[in-house]
Amino acid sequence: MIIEVEAVEQLDPAATGRPAYHPAVLLKLYIYGYLNRIQSSRRLEREAQRNVEVMWLTRRLMPDFKTIANFRKDNGRAIRNVCRALPVAHHSWREADRSHGFAASPDSNNANDPPQPTQGVG
């Protein structure tokens, strides 16, 4: 399942000033915040400056908090639609993984788990 974001991508940037951030970059940053329970635009700005995952996600672009807040304000309906689609997409991705033989395994670093048997060779 592909999440449709045409409503966000149809925005026309202003003809003056610095080049605008691509809406997909800001949407990725917002979704990262949504999934990690980061609601503050200032905190998302800090994450983009210090967190390697976010740097990779945004291709090292670092929008300021005002840009993030304006994106959220100007694209509220499209963002809500994407966030509503995330649980459905996540469910379909998990089903696809299961159908291809991938399964979630228990955390091997958990000290409370019983030791797993090993198979000897030969």
Helices and strands as residue ranges (DSSP letters): H 6-9, H 23-35, H 41-50, H 52-57, H 65-74, H 76-99
